[in-house]
Amino acid sequence: MSRRAPTKNKSSNALTIITALAAIGFIALVIVFVMQMSAPDNSSTGARLAVDQEKIDLGTFAYEQPARAVFTLKNTGDQPLQIANRQIQTKLLEGC
């Protein structure tokens, strides 16, 4: 004679599944909450440098003649702007 293993009640199985899904959902919510709390605050833009002109065209002038260009730099961010390297570098795109 063979014996059958006792079977669980269907409502007991359903309750176990619902409890497991609820636990998984709760853990997922906790993980999302913790990740949002540890995310950096992006409401601050920091220092942001804006230049009023992208290019400056000085036209044609004689060799070794001094040239002067004027442009405006503005901090459009919400934090102080610090210029660490005060050496000015220029790039000549066209010339002699």
N, C-alpha and C positions, 0 to 999 in steps of 0.2 A: 503494500500500500504506500502510495506516495502522498506526501503532505504538501499542501499548498502554503506558501508564505502568506501571512496575513496582509491584506491590502488596506491601504489607508482610505479614509473617507475622502470623497471628491471635494467636499467643502474644506477639508483640512489642507489638501494640496493647493487649492485656490488661495487660501489664506496665506500659506507659505510663500507662494509666488508674489502675491500682492505686497507682503511684508518685505520681501527681497527687493522688489522694484522701488518701493518707497525708500528703503535704505540707500539704494544706489542713487536715486534722485536727490536725497538729502546730502549725500557725500559730494555729488556734482555741484550742488548749490554752494556748499561750504568752500569747495575748491575755487569756484568762480569768485566768490566774495573775497577770499584771501588774495587772489591774483589782482583784483581791482584795488584792494587796499595797498598792495605793494607796488602798483604801477606808478611811474613818475608823474608828477603834476605837469600837464602840458598847457596849463593856462598861461604860463609865462613864456614869452617869445625870446627873452634874452636880448642881448645887444644885436642890432641889425644895422649894417652900414648901407646907406643908399647914396648913389652918385647921380647928380643931375644930368650928366651926359655920358653916354656909353663910349663915344668916340669924339676926338677933337681933331678937326682938319684945319691946319694953319696955312694952307695954301702953299704957294711957291715963294721962296725967299733965297737970298744969296748965301753961299757957303760961309760958315762961321758967323753969320749974322744972328744975334740973339733972338730967340723966339720966346713968347710968353703965352701961356694958356691959363685960363681961370676956370675952375669948376668948384662945385660945392659938395661937401660931404656932410651927410646928416645921419644921426642915429635915430632910426624909426622904431627901434625896439623899446622894451620897457625896463631894461637894465642899463647901467652905465657902460659906455664903450671905452675900451682901453686899447691903445695902439702901442704894441710892445716893441716892434722894430721900426724905428723912426727914420730909417734910410729910405729915400725915395728912389724907386727904380722906374725907368721908362723903357719903352720898347718902340723902336723905330721900324715901322712897317714898310715904308718906302723911303728912298733917299738917293744919294749920289750914285 
